[in-house]
């Protein structure tokens, strides 16, 4: 229920995963952040994450994101 903290932790996780070469997990964190954020900014994050995952052959980015970054909106 603490969206602000969840957003901050997801942003930190995304950054650290990207730095460690874990692009899919970073994209999953970015997508979950977009879901929590909502609005136009959230939509842009989701679209960015989905595009990155699709570029790697992921057919259903939402399902993959749910594995690495589960949660509720």
PyMOL commands that set and color helices and strands:
alter all, ss='L'
color gray80, all
select helices_A, chain A and resi 3-19+23-37+39-55+61-68
alter helices_A, ss='H'
color red, helices_A
deselect
rebuild
show_as cartoon
